């Protein structure tokens, strides 16, 4: 039985899911199908990951084969920065829902708290942080968060998504949305690992009924295969799998370092979305809630905090920094 957490919208979300960031489009459908066979029910995607169609194909195949029903699956996806204006939110929400092909999105997030100039998808389908295919131009747009959030609320009203939330937002922005939200902030997704614990942000979200999902739970490892500017911070950071504190706790409970890192999050009510192409690791990541560490052990892991953020466009866009984070 998959452990779940209740969202403010009233729906339940699995505490452990499968992340689709960096999953090769050519193998995504088979990877998702295999993950469902292993027991995964939450899949975390995004428009920017460029594999939503294939992920939906894998889920639909599993449904057709009788492995699961649609209501057993929880799909999270995200709105990219270039589509924050009201009319573009509506356009992309409908498009992404049709791309997944599952009838509705379970949780739709604003990917980053920054709006960029709109680009027609037919001209540049997956722009990333840039306004051109040659990656030379980065342009911001004057679109308030309130406009984007209220457009997401309209998608809930239309039945396109059941729950809405945000990703990479600060406490200040959460407080702001709470002041006018008609539909609740169901989830906050953030970079979360022992090198970047963000205790104040996590506490504020949980105090206000916002479920936190942590990405990159293994820290620098997720970023080492990225282009040079994106991996610079990760290259200089010690691997958490080799950290003496993590290894000591893993040895005590007879678990892997990865399981300890994931459990450190889930034991504190934070959902996780690891990925793996290894079948045994797939199952291992799913079985993180079978053991509980002491508060002292959890605090010892949190004590590794260095405020070290790897997903920072203020750093990895050196010629056009977008300074989202302090």
C-alpha positions as a Markdown table, in Angstrom:
| # | Residue | x | y | z |
|---|---|---|---|---|
| 1 | Unk | 0.0 | 0.0 | 0.0 |
| 2 | Unk | 1.5 | 3.4 | -1.0 |
| 3 | Unk | 1.6 | 5.9 | 1.8 |
| 4 | Unk | -0.1 | 9.1 | 1.0 |
| 5 | Unk | -0.5 | 12.6 | 2.3 |
| 6 | Unk | -3.7 | 14.7 | 2.1 |
| 7 | Unk | -3.6 | 17.9 | 0.1 |
| 8 | Unk | -5.5 | 21.1 | 1.0 |
| 9 | Unk | -7.7 | 20.4 | -2.0 |
| 10 | Unk | -8.9 | 17.2 | -0.4 |
| 11 | Unk | -7.1 | 14.8 | -2.7 |
| 12 | Unk | -4.5 | 12.4 | -1.6 |
| 13 | Unk | -0.9 | 12.3 | -3.0 |
| 14 | Unk | 1.6 | 9.5 | -2.7 |
| 15 | Unk | 4.5 | 10.4 | -0.4 |
| 16 | Unk | 7.0 | 8.7 | -2.7 |
| 17 | Unk | 6.9 | 9.2 | -6.5 |
| 18 | Unk | 8.9 | 8.9 | -9.7 |
| 19 | Unk | 10.6 | 12.1 | -11.1 |
| 20 | Unk | 10.6 | 12.5 | -14.9 |
| 21 | Unk | 13.3 | 15.2 | -15.0 |
| 22 | Unk | 16.1 | 14.1 | -17.4 |
| 23 | Unk | 14.3 | 10.9 | -18.4 |
| 24 | Unk | 15.1 | 10.3 | -22.1 |
| 25 | Unk | 12.1 | 10.8 | -24.2 |
| 26 | Unk | 12.8 | 7.7 | -26.3 |
| 27 | Unk | 12.6 | 5.5 | -23.2 |
| 28 | Unk | 10.1 | 7.4 | -21.1 |
| 29 | Unk | 7.0 | 5.3 | -21.9 |
| 30 | Unk | 8.8 | 2.0 | -21.0 |
| 31 | Unk | 10.4 | 3.6 | -17.9 |
| 32 | Unk | 7.0 | 4.8 | -16.6 |
| 33 | Unk | 5.4 | 1.4 | -17.4 |
| 34 | Unk | 8.2 | -0.4 | -15.5 |
| 35 | Unk | 7.8 | 2.0 | -12.5 |
| 36 | Unk | 4.1 | 1.3 | -12.4 |
| 37 | Unk | 4.9 | -2.4 | -12.4 |
| 38 | Unk | 7.2 | -1.8 | -9.4 |
| 39 | Unk | 4.5 | 0.0 | -7.5 |
| 40 | Unk | 4.9 | 3.7 | -8.3 |
| 41 | Unk | 1.7 | 5.7 | -8.5 |
| 42 | Unk | 3.0 | 9.3 | -8.5 |
| 43 | Unk | 4.7 | 10.7 | -11.5 |
| 44 | Unk | 6.3 | 14.2 | -11.4 |
| 45 | Unk | 6.6 | 15.8 | -14.8 |
| 46 | Unk | 6.8 | 19.3 | -16.4 |
| 47 | Unk | 6.4 | 20.9 | -19.8 |
| 48 | Unk | 10.0 | 21.8 | -19.7 |
| 49 | Unk | 11.0 | 18.1 | -19.3 |
| 50 | Unk | 9.8 | 17.5 | -22.9 |
| 51 | Unk | 8.5 | 14.0 | -22.2 |
| 52 | Unk | 4.9 | 14.4 | -21.1 |
| 53 | Unk | 3.4 | 12.7 | -24.1 |
| 54 | Unk | 5.6 | 9.6 | -23.7 |
| 55 | Unk | 4.9 | 9.5 | -19.9 |
| 56 | Unk | 1.2 | 9.6 | -20.6 |
| 57 | Unk | 1.6 | 6.8 | -23.1 |
| 58 | Unk | 3.3 | 4.6 | -20.5 |
| 59 | Unk | 0.5 | 5.3 | -18.0 |
| 60 | Unk | -2.2 | 4.6 | -20.5 |
| 61 | Unk | -0.6 | 1.3 | -21.5 |
| 62 | Unk | -0.5 | 0.3 | -17.9 |
| 63 | Unk | -4.2 | 1.1 | -17.6 |
| 64 | Unk | -5.1 | -0.8 | -20.7 |
| 65 | Unk | -3.1 | -3.8 | -19.5 |
| 66 | Unk | -5.1 | -3.8 | -16.2 |
| 67 | Unk | -2.1 | -2.9 | -13.9 |
| 68 | Unk | -3.9 | 0.2 | -12.6 |
| 69 | Unk | -6.9 | 2.4 | -13.0 |
| 70 | Unk | -6.7 | 6.1 | -13.8 |
| 71 | Unk | -7.7 | 7.0 | -10.2 |
| 72 | Unk | -4.8 | 5.0 | -8.9 |
| 73 | Unk | -2.3 | 7.3 | -10.6 |
| 74 | Unk | -1.3 | 10.8 | -9.5 |
| 75 | Unk | 0.2 | 13.1 | -12.2 |
| 76 | Unk | 2.0 | 16.3 | -11.2 |
| 77 | Unk | 3.1 | 18.6 | -14.0 |
| 78 | Unk | 4.3 | 22.2 | -14.3 |
| 79 | Unk | 3.7 | 25.4 | -16.2 |
| 80 | Unk | 6.8 | 26.9 | -17.8 |
| 81 | Unk | 7.9 | 30.5 | -17.3 |
| 82 | Unk | 7.1 | 31.7 | -20.8 |
| 83 | Unk | 3.3 | 31.0 | -20.3 |
| 84 | Unk | 2.4 | 33.0 | -17.2 |
| 85 | Unk | -0.1 | 35.4 | -18.8 |
| 86 | Unk | -3.7 | 34.5 | -18.2 |
| 87 | Unk | -4.4 | 33.5 | -21.8 |
| 88 | Unk | -1.3 | 31.4 | -22.1 |
| 89 | Unk | -2.0 | 29.6 | -18.8 |
| 90 | Unk | -5.3 | 28.5 | -20.2 |
| 91 | Unk | -3.7 | 27.5 | -23.5 |
| 92 | Unk | -0.9 | 25.5 | -22.0 |
| 93 | Unk | -3.1 | 23.9 | -19.3 |
| 94 | Unk | -5.4 | 22.5 | -21.9 |
| 95 | Unk | -2.5 | 21.5 | -24.1 |
| 96 | Unk | -0.6 | 19.7 | -21.4 |
| 97 | Unk | -3.7 | 17.9 | -20.2 |
| 98 | Unk | -4.3 | 16.7 | -23.8 |
| 99 | Unk | -0.6 | 15.7 | -24.1 |
| 100 | Unk | -0.8 | 13.4 | -21.0 |
| 101 | Unk | -4.1 | 12.0 | -22.4 |
| 102 | Unk | -5.4 | 10.9 | -19.0 |
| 103 | Unk | -8.5 | 13.1 | -18.8 |
| 104 | Unk | -7.2 | 15.5 | -16.1 |
| 105 | Unk | -4.0 | 16.6 | -14.3 |
| 106 | Unk | -3.9 | 15.8 | -10.6 |
| 107 | Unk | -1.5 | 18.7 | -9.6 |
| 108 | Unk | -0.5 | 21.6 | -11.7 |
| 109 | Unk | 2.4 | 23.8 | -10.5 |
| 110 | Unk | 3.9 | 27.1 | -11.4 |
| 111 | Unk | 7.4 | 25.9 | -12.2 |
| 112 | Unk | 9.4 | 29.0 | -11.2 |
| 113 | Unk | 8.3 | 32.4 | -9.6 |
| 114 | Unk | 9.4 | 34.3 | -12.7 |
| 115 | Unk | 7.6 | 35.2 | -15.9 |
| 116 | Unk | 9.5 | 35.3 | -19.2 |
| 117 | Unk | 8.5 | 36.7 | -22.6 |
| 118 | Unk | 6.0 | 34.5 | -24.4 |
| 119 | Unk | 7.3 | 32.3 | -27.3 |
| 120 | Unk | 4.8 | 30.6 | -29.6 |
| 121 | Unk | 5.4 | 26.9 | -29.1 |
| 122 | Unk | 5.3 | 26.3 | -32.8 |
| 123 | Unk | 8.3 | 28.5 | -33.2 |
| 124 | Unk | 10.3 | 27.2 | -30.2 |
| 125 | Unk | 8.6 | 24.2 | -28.5 |
| 126 | Unk | 10.9 | 23.9 | -25.5 |
| 127 | Unk | 12.7 | 27.2 | -24.9 |
| 128 | Unk | 14.1 | 26.5 | -21.5 |
| 129 | Unk | 15.5 | 29.7 | -20.0 |
| 130 | Unk | 16.1 | 31.3 | -23.4 |
| 131 | Unk | 14.1 | 33.2 | -25.9 |
| 132 | Unk | 16.0 | 31.8 | -28.9 |
| 133 | Unk | 17.3 | 28.4 | -30.1 |
| 134 | Unk | 20.9 | 29.6 | -29.9 |
| 135 | Unk | 20.6 | 30.3 | -26.1 |
| 136 | Unk | 21.8 | 33.8 | -26.3 |
| 137 | Unk | 18.7 | 35.8 | -25.1 |
| 138 | Unk | 16.9 | 35.8 | -21.8 |
| 139 | Unk | 13.9 | 38.2 | -21.4 |
| 140 | Unk | 11.6 | 38.7 | -18.5 |
| 141 | Unk | 7.9 | 39.6 | -18.8 |
| 142 | Unk | 5.8 | 41.8 | -16.5 |
| 143 | Unk | 3.2 | 39.4 | -15.4 |
| 144 | Unk | 2.2 | 39.4 | -11.7 |
| 145 | Unk | 2.0 | 36.1 | -9.8 |
| 146 | Unk | -1.6 | 36.9 | -9.0 |
| 147 | Unk | -2.6 | 36.8 | -12.7 |
| 148 | Unk | -0.9 | 33.4 | -13.1 |
| 149 | Unk | -2.4 | 31.9 | -10.0 |
| 150 | Unk | -5.9 | 33.0 | -10.7 |
| 151 | Unk | -5.6 | 31.5 | -14.2 |
| 152 | Unk | -4.6 | 28.2 | -12.6 |
| 153 | Unk | -7.7 | 28.5 | -10.4 |
| 154 | Unk | -9.8 | 28.7 | -13.6 |
| 155 | Unk | -8.2 | 25.4 | -14.7 |
| 156 | Unk | -9.5 | 23.9 | -11.5 |
| 157 | Unk | -12.9 | 25.3 | -12.2 |
| 158 | Unk | -12.8 | 23.8 | -15.7 |
| 159 | Unk | -11.8 | 20.3 | -14.4 |
| 160 | Unk | -8.5 | 20.4 | -16.2 |
| 161 | Unk | -6.6 | 20.0 | -13.0 |
| 162 | Unk | -7.7 | 18.9 | -9.6 |
| 163 | Unk | -5.2 | 20.7 | -7.4 |
| 164 | Unk | -2.7 | 23.5 | -8.0 |
| 165 | Unk | 0.5 | 24.7 | -6.3 |
| 166 | Unk | 3.9 | 26.2 | -6.9 |
| 167 | Unk | 7.5 | 25.3 | -7.2 |
| 168 | Unk | 10.7 | 27.2 | -6.1 |
| 169 | Unk | 8.7 | 29.9 | -4.3 |
| 170 | Unk | 9.7 | 31.7 | -1.2 |
| 171 | Unk | 7.8 | 32.3 | 2.1 |
| 172 | Unk | 7.0 | 35.9 | 1.0 |
| 173 | Unk | 5.4 | 34.7 | -2.2 |
| 174 | Unk | 3.4 | 32.0 | -0.4 |
| 175 | Unk | 2.0 | 34.6 | 2.0 |
| 176 | Unk | 1.1 | 36.8 | -0.9 |
| 177 | Unk | -0.8 | 34.0 | -2.7 |
| 178 | Unk | -2.6 | 33.0 | 0.5 |
| 179 | Unk | -3.9 | 36.6 | 0.8 |
| 180 | Unk | -6.0 | 36.2 | -2.4 |
| 181 | Unk | -6.2 | 32.4 | -3.2 |
| 182 | Unk | -9.7 | 31.1 | -4.0 |
| 183 | Unk | -8.4 | 27.6 | -4.4 |
| 184 | Unk | -5.7 | 26.4 | -1.8 |
| 185 | Unk | -2.0 | 26.1 | -2.5 |
| 186 | Unk | -1.9 | 22.3 | -2.4 |
| 187 | Unk | 1.8 | 21.8 | -2.7 |
| 188 | Unk | 5.1 | 23.5 | -2.7 |
| 189 | Unk | 7.9 | 21.8 | -4.6 |
| 190 | Unk | 11.5 | 22.8 | -3.6 |
| 191 | Unk | 15.1 | 21.7 | -3.9 |
| 192 | Unk | 15.5 | 19.8 | -0.6 |
| 193 | Unk | 18.5 | 17.8 | 0.6 |
| 194 | Unk | 20.9 | 17.9 | 3.6 |
| 195 | Unk | 23.0 | 20.6 | 1.9 |
| 196 | Unk | 19.9 | 22.8 | 1.5 |
| 197 | Unk | 17.4 | 22.1 | 4.3 |
| 198 | Unk | 15.4 | 25.3 | 4.1 |
| 199 | Unk | 13.8 | 24.8 | 7.5 |
| 200 | Unk | 11.9 | 28.1 | 7.7 |
| 201 | Unk | 10.3 | 27.6 | 4.3 |
| 202 | Unk | 9.3 | 24.1 | 5.1 |
| 203 | Unk | 7.9 | 25.1 | 8.4 |
| 204 | Unk | 5.9 | 28.0 | 7.0 |
| 205 | Unk | 4.4 | 25.8 | 4.2 |
| 206 | Unk | 3.4 | 23.0 | 6.6 |
| 207 | Unk | 2.0 | 25.5 | 9.1 |
| 208 | Unk | -0.3 | 26.7 | 6.3 |
| 209 | Unk | -1.4 | 23.3 | 5.1 |
| 210 | Unk | 0.8 | 23.2 | 2.1 |
| 211 | Unk | 2.4 | 19.9 | 1.4 |
| 212 | Unk | 6.1 | 20.1 | 0.6 |
| 213 | Unk | 7.7 | 18.0 | -2.1 |
| 214 | Unk | 11.4 | 17.8 | -2.2 |
| 215 | Unk | 13.4 | 17.4 | -5.4 |
| 216 | Unk | 17.1 | 16.4 | -5.8 |
| 217 | Unk | 17.0 | 14.6 | -2.5 |
| 218 | Unk | 20.4 | 13.1 | -3.3 |
| 219 | Unk | 22.0 | 16.6 | -3.6 |
| 220 | Unk | 24.8 | 17.2 | -6.1 |
| 221 | Unk | 24.4 | 13.8 | -7.8 |
| 222 | Unk | 21.4 | 15.0 | -9.8 |
| 223 | Unk | 23.3 | 17.8 | -11.5 |
| 224 | Unk | 26.6 | 16.2 | -12.5 |
| 225 | Unk | 25.4 | 15.1 | -15.9 |
| 226 | Unk | 24.2 | 18.6 | -16.9 |
| 227 | Unk | 26.1 | 21.1 | -19.1 |
| 228 | Unk | 29.1 | 22.8 | -17.5 |
| 229 | Unk | 27.4 | 26.0 | -16.2 |
| 230 | Unk | 24.6 | 24.0 | -14.6 |
| 231 | Unk | 26.9 | 21.5 | -12.8 |
| 232 | Unk | 29.7 | 23.8 | -11.5 |
| 233 | Unk | 28.5 | 23.9 | -7.9 |
| 234 | Unk | 27.8 | 20.1 | -7.9 |
| 235 | Unk | 31.3 | 19.2 | -9.1 |
| 236 | Unk | 32.8 | 20.8 | -6.0 |
| 237 | Unk | 30.4 | 19.3 | -3.5 |
| 238 | Unk | 31.1 | 16.0 | -1.7 |
| 239 | Unk | 28.6 | 13.2 | -2.6 |
| 240 | Unk | 26.0 | 12.7 | 0.1 |
| 241 | Unk | 26.1 | 8.9 | -0.5 |
| 242 | Unk | 29.7 | 9.0 | 0.9 |
| 243 | Unk | 29.0 | 11.3 | 3.9 |
| 244 | Unk | 30.0 | 9.6 | 7.2 |
| 245 | Unk | 26.7 | 10.7 | 8.9 |
| 246 | Unk | 24.6 | 9.1 | 6.2 |
| 247 | Unk | 26.7 | 6.0 | 6.0 |
| 248 | Unk | 26.6 | 5.5 | 9.8 |
| 249 | Unk | 22.8 | 5.7 | 9.9 |
| 250 | Unk | 22.5 | 3.5 | 6.8 |
| 251 | Unk | 24.7 | 0.9 | 8.5 |
| 252 | Unk | 22.7 | 0.9 | 11.7 |
| 253 | Unk | 19.4 | 0.2 | 9.9 |
| 254 | Unk | 20.7 | -2.0 | 7.1 |
| 255 | Unk | 19.6 | 0.4 | 4.4 |
| 256 | Unk | 21.3 | 2.1 | 1.5 |
| 257 | Unk | 22.5 | 5.7 | 1.7 |
| 258 | Unk | 19.8 | 6.7 | -0.8 |
| 259 | Unk | 17.1 | 5.2 | 1.4 |
| 260 | Unk | 18.3 | 7.1 | 4.4 |
| 261 | Unk | 18.2 | 10.4 | 2.4 |
| 262 | Unk | 14.7 | 9.7 | 1.1 |
| 263 | Unk | 13.5 | 8.7 | 4.6 |
| 264 | Unk | 15.0 | 11.8 | 6.2 |
| 265 | Unk | 12.5 | 13.7 | 4.0 |
| 266 | Unk | 9.4 | 11.5 | 4.2 |
| 267 | Unk | 9.7 | 11.0 | 8.0 |
| 268 | Unk | 9.2 | 14.8 | 8.2 |
| 269 | Unk | 6.2 | 14.7 | 6.0 |
| 270 | Unk | 8.0 | 15.8 | 2.8 |
| 271 | Unk | 7.2 | 14.0 | -0.4 |
| 272 | Unk | 10.1 | 12.8 | -2.6 |
| 273 | Unk | 10.4 | 12.1 | -6.4 |
| 274 | Unk | 13.6 | 10.2 | -7.1 |
| 275 | Unk | 14.2 | 8.5 | -10.4 |
| 276 | Unk | 16.2 | 5.5 | -11.4 |
| 277 | Unk | 16.7 | 3.3 | -14.5 |
| 278 | Unk | 17.8 | 0.4 | -12.3 |
| 279 | Unk | 15.0 | -2.0 | -11.4 |
| 280 | Unk | 16.4 | -2.9 | -8.0 |
| 281 | Unk | 17.0 | 0.7 | -7.2 |
| 282 | Unk | 13.4 | 1.5 | -8.3 |
| 283 | Unk | 12.1 | -0.8 | -5.7 |
| 284 | Unk | 14.6 | 0.3 | -3.1 |
| 285 | Unk | 13.6 | 3.9 | -3.5 |
| 286 | Unk | 9.9 | 3.0 | -3.1 |
| 287 | Unk | 10.6 | 1.1 | 0.2 |
| 288 | Unk | 11.9 | 4.0 | 2.2 |
| 289 | Unk | 9.1 | 4.2 | 4.7 |
| 290 | Unk | 9.8 | 0.8 | 6.2 |
| 291 | Unk | 12.1 | 2.1 | 8.8 |
| 292 | Unk | 12.1 | 5.2 | 11.0 |
| 293 | Unk | 15.2 | 6.9 | 12.4 |
| 294 | Unk | 15.4 | 8.8 | 15.7 |
| 295 | Unk | 14.8 | 12.5 | 15.9 |
| 296 | Unk | 18.5 | 12.9 | 16.9 |
| 297 | Unk | 19.6 | 11.1 | 13.7 |
| 298 | Unk | 17.2 | 13.2 | 11.6 |
| 299 | Unk | 18.6 | 16.3 | 13.2 |
| 300 | Unk | 22.2 | 15.1 | 12.6 |
| 301 | Unk | 21.4 | 14.9 | 8.9 |
| 302 | Unk | 19.8 | 18.3 | 8.9 |
| 303 | Unk | 22.9 | 19.6 | 10.6 |
| 304 | Unk | 24.8 | 19.0 | 7.3 |
| 305 | Unk | 23.0 | 22.1 | 5.9 |
| 306 | Unk | 25.3 | 24.5 | 4.0 |
| 307 | Unk | 22.7 | 26.5 | 2.2 |
| 308 | Unk | 24.1 | 25.1 | -1.0 |
| 309 | Unk | 21.6 | 25.4 | -3.9 |
| 310 | Unk | 22.3 | 23.6 | -7.2 |
| 311 | Unk | 19.2 | 24.7 | -9.1 |
| 312 | Unk | 19.9 | 28.4 | -9.3 |
| 313 | Unk | 19.3 | 30.5 | -12.5 |
| 314 | Unk | 21.1 | 33.3 | -10.8 |
| 315 | Unk | 24.2 | 31.2 | -11.0 |
| 316 | Unk | 24.0 | 28.9 | -14.0 |
| 317 | Unk | 22.9 | 31.7 | -16.4 |
| 318 | Unk | 26.1 | 33.8 | -15.9 |
| 319 | Unk | 25.4 | 36.2 | -18.8 |
| 320 | Unk | 21.7 | 36.7 | -18.0 |
| 321 | Unk | 21.2 | 35.8 | -14.3 |
| 322 | Unk | 17.7 | 35.5 | -13.0 |
| 323 | Unk | 18.1 | 36.1 | -9.3 |
| 324 | Unk | 15.1 | 34.3 | -7.9 |
| 325 | Unk | 16.8 | 33.1 | -4.7 |
| 326 | Unk | 18.5 | 35.3 | -2.1 |
